[in-house]
Amino acid sequence: MASPTLDADRARPYALALFRMVIGLLFACHGAASLFGVFGGAQGGGSIPAGTWPGWYAAAIQLVGGILVLSGLFTRVAALVASGSMAYAYFSVHQSAALLPLQNGGEAAAMYCWSFLLLAFTGPGALALDQILAGRRTATTGDAQREAVTA
């Protein structure tokens, strides 16, 4: 009979991957809503005018960063940038209203910030494009090295 600990250890990369995918999808949806007016649009409806500081740039980071994290491509870097953008959002927009996120409406910014920071340190987990591409590079490099040795 398998130990519950061993089963949990085997499931950990897949649970992390599911977490990464959900967080990335939700973050990308925020960016798409702000940039393109879909899913109800930005706050108050509609989209943010291109180039507007900081909203348009934050939405671009949300869309691109969310897609990268969702797919597991450059996950650590994308998550670190996304975490920083959410920290900026929290301290520049929400912090002035009150100290705690529950009081200042910054729960989403705080949760995204800490979620992306976690992903920046833990990596993407299983089922990430980075791993697939690294596997191809390793296979190609290994084939080239074998050919050089046999030549």
C-alpha positions as CSV (number, residue, x, y, z in Angstrom):
1,M,0.0,0.0,0.0
2,A,1.4,3.4,-1.0
3,S,2.1,6.0,1.7
4,P,-0.1,9.1,1.6
5,T,3.1,11.2,1.8
6,L,4.5,9.5,-1.3
7,D,1.2,10.1,-3.2
8,A,1.2,13.8,-2.1
9,D,4.8,14.2,-3.2
10,R,4.0,12.7,-6.7
11,A,1.0,15.0,-7.0
12,R,2.8,18.2,-5.9
13,P,4.1,19.3,-9.4
14,Y,0.7,18.8,-10.9
15,A,-1.1,20.7,-8.1
16,L,1.5,23.5,-8.6
17,A,0.8,23.4,-12.4
18,L,-3.0,23.7,-11.8
19,F,-2.4,26.6,-9.4
20,R,-0.1,28.3,-12.0
21,M,-2.7,27.8,-14.8
22,V,-5.6,29.2,-12.8
23,I,-3.7,32.2,-11.6
24,G,-2.3,32.9,-15.1
25,L,-5.8,32.6,-16.7
26,L,-7.4,34.9,-14.2
27,F,-4.6,37.4,-14.5
28,A,-4.8,37.4,-18.3
29,C,-8.6,37.9,-18.1
30,H,-8.0,41.1,-16.1
31,G,-5.6,42.3,-18.7
32,A,-8.0,41.4,-21.6
33,A,-10.9,43.1,-19.9
34,S,-8.9,46.4,-19.4
35,L,-7.3,46.4,-22.9
36,F,-10.1,45.2,-25.1
37,G,-13.3,45.8,-23.0
38,V,-14.2,42.1,-22.9
39,F,-15.6,40.4,-19.8
40,G,-17.3,43.6,-18.7
41,G,-14.4,45.8,-19.5
42,A,-12.3,47.9,-17.2
43,Q,-13.7,49.4,-14.1
44,G,-16.8,51.4,-15.3
45,G,-16.9,49.4,-18.5
46,G,-15.0,49.9,-21.8
47,S,-11.3,49.8,-22.2
48,I,-8.3,51.8,-21.1
49,P,-7.0,54.2,-23.7
50,A,-3.6,53.0,-25.2
51,G,-0.6,54.4,-23.4
52,T,-2.4,55.7,-20.3
53,W,-0.1,55.5,-17.3
54,P,-0.2,53.3,-15.3
55,G,-3.4,51.5,-16.2
56,W,-2.7,50.5,-19.8
57,Y,0.8,49.3,-18.9
58,A,-0.5,47.3,-16.0
59,A,-3.2,45.7,-18.2
60,A,-0.5,44.8,-20.8
61,I,1.6,43.2,-18.0
62,Q,-1.5,41.4,-16.9
63,L,-2.4,40.0,-20.3
64,V,1.1,39.0,-21.4
65,G,2.3,37.9,-18.0
66,G,-0.9,35.9,-17.4
67,I,-0.5,34.1,-20.8
68,L,3.2,33.4,-20.1
69,V,2.4,32.0,-16.6
70,L,-0.6,30.1,-17.9
71,S,1.5,28.4,-20.5
72,G,4.5,27.9,-18.3
73,L,6.8,29.8,-20.6
74,F,9.4,32.0,-18.8
75,T,7.3,31.4,-15.7
76,R,9.8,32.7,-13.1
77,V,10.5,36.0,-14.9
78,A,6.9,36.6,-15.9
79,A,5.7,35.8,-12.3
80,L,8.3,38.2,-10.8
81,V,7.3,41.0,-13.1
82,A,3.6,40.3,-12.4
83,S,4.3,40.2,-8.7
84,G,6.1,43.6,-8.8
85,S,3.3,45.2,-10.8
86,M,0.7,44.0,-8.3
87,A,2.9,45.3,-5.4
88,Y,3.1,48.6,-7.2
89,A,-0.7,48.6,-7.7
90,Y,-1.3,47.8,-4.0
91,F,1.0,50.5,-2.6
92,S,0.2,53.2,-5.2
93,V,-3.5,52.8,-5.5
94,H,-4.9,50.9,-2.4
95,Q,-2.5,51.7,0.5
96,S,-3.4,55.3,0.7
97,A,-7.1,54.5,1.5
98,A,-6.3,52.2,4.5
99,L,-3.7,49.9,5.9
100,L,-5.3,46.5,5.4
101,P,-6.3,45.0,2.1
102,L,-9.8,44.2,3.4
103,Q,-10.3,47.9,4.2
104,N,-8.7,49.4,1.1
105,G,-10.1,47.1,-1.6
106,G,-6.7,45.7,-2.4
107,E,-7.3,42.0,-1.7
108,A,-6.9,41.0,-5.4
109,A,-3.7,43.0,-5.8
110,A,-2.2,41.5,-2.6
111,M,-3.3,37.9,-3.5
112,Y,-1.9,38.2,-7.0
113,C,1.3,39.7,-5.7
114,W,2.0,36.9,-3.2
115,S,0.8,34.2,-5.7
116,F,3.1,35.3,-8.4
117,L,6.0,35.6,-5.9
118,L,5.4,32.0,-4.9
119,L,5.5,30.9,-8.5
120,A,8.7,33.0,-9.0
121,F,10.4,30.9,-6.3
122,T,8.8,27.5,-6.9
123,G,8.8,27.5,-10.7
124,P,6.0,26.3,-13.0
125,G,5.5,22.7,-11.8
126,A,4.5,20.1,-14.3
127,L,3.1,20.6,-17.8
128,A,5.0,23.8,-18.6
129,L,6.2,24.8,-22.0
130,D,9.6,25.6,-20.6
131,Q,10.1,21.9,-19.7
132,I,8.9,20.8,-23.1
133,L,11.3,23.2,-24.9
134,A,14.1,22.2,-22.6
135,G,13.5,18.6,-23.3
136,R,13.8,19.3,-27.1
137,R,17.0,21.3,-26.6
138,T,18.5,18.5,-24.5
139,A,17.5,15.8,-27.1
140,T,18.9,17.9,-29.9
141,T,22.1,18.6,-28.0
142,G,22.4,15.0,-27.0
143,D,22.0,13.9,-30.7
144,A,24.6,16.4,-31.8
145,Q,27.1,15.3,-29.1
146,R,26.6,11.6,-30.1
147,E,27.2,12.4,-33.7
148,A,30.4,14.3,-32.9
149,V,31.7,11.4,-30.7
150,T,31.0,8.8,-33.4
151,A,32.5,10.9,-36.2
